[in-house]
């Protein structure tokens, strides 16, 4: 009985480690370039802009490719139409929610 319980616990922990959320937030200013690490694949899930304050405006995902492969660059645009909704257009920050996976 103990062996079955130990096996179940081992499998449950292994399953939980495989299903971890790998989404992280990357914040950068308009015009900057982000580079995907050598052994990673990035998928942009959601994107927002803000002027550094509390509020952010969600932007269309079609401003970016959906998947970026190892060593690719993400060029943040200097201008998108949604920036007109902000007061400080010269201090625009992009908030990118990126899901990361390992290149196999």
JOBEL-V949852 format. One record per backbone hydrogen bond with DSSP energy under -0.5 kcal/mol. NH is the residue of the N-H (numbers start at 1). CO is the residue of the C=O. E is the energy in kcal/mol with one decimal. If there is no record, write none. Layout:
<<NH:CO:E> <NH:CO:E>>
//
This chain:
<<5:1:-2.1> <6:2:-2.7> <7:3:-2.2> <8:4:-2.3> <9:5:-2.6> <10:6:-2.3> <11:7:-2.4> <12:8:-2.6> <13:9:-2.5> <14:10:-2.1> <15:11:-2.4> <16:12:-2.2> <17:13:-2.0> <18:14:-1.3> <19:15:-1.4> <20:17:-0.7> <24:98:-2.7> <26:96:-2.6> <28:94:-2.0> <30:92:-2.2> <31:76:-1.0> <32:29:-1.9> <34:74:-2.6> <36:72:-2.7> <40:37:-1.5> <41:101:-2.8> <42:68:-2.5> <43:99:-2.3> <44:66:-1.4> <45:43:-0.7> <45:97:-3.1> <46:97:-1.1> <48:95:-1.9> <49:57:-2.3> <50:93:-1.8> <57:49:-3.1> <58:56:-0.5> <59:47:-2.5> <63:60:-1.3> <64:61:-1.9> <68:42:-3.2> <71:36:-1.3> <71:37:-0.5> <72:69:-2.0> <74:34:-3.3> <75:73:-0.6> <76:32:-2.7> <76:74:-0.7> <83:80:-2.2> <84:81:-1.8> <85:82:-1.7> <86:83:-1.9> <89:87:-1.1> <91:88:-1.2> <92:89:-0.5> <93:50:-3.2> <94:28:-3.7> <95:48:-2.7> <96:26:-2.9> <96:94:-0.6> <97:46:-2.8> <97:95:-0.5> <98:24:-2.9> <98:96:-0.8> <99:43:-3.0> <100:22:-1.2> <100:98:-0.5> <101:41:-2.3> <103:39:-2.5>>
//
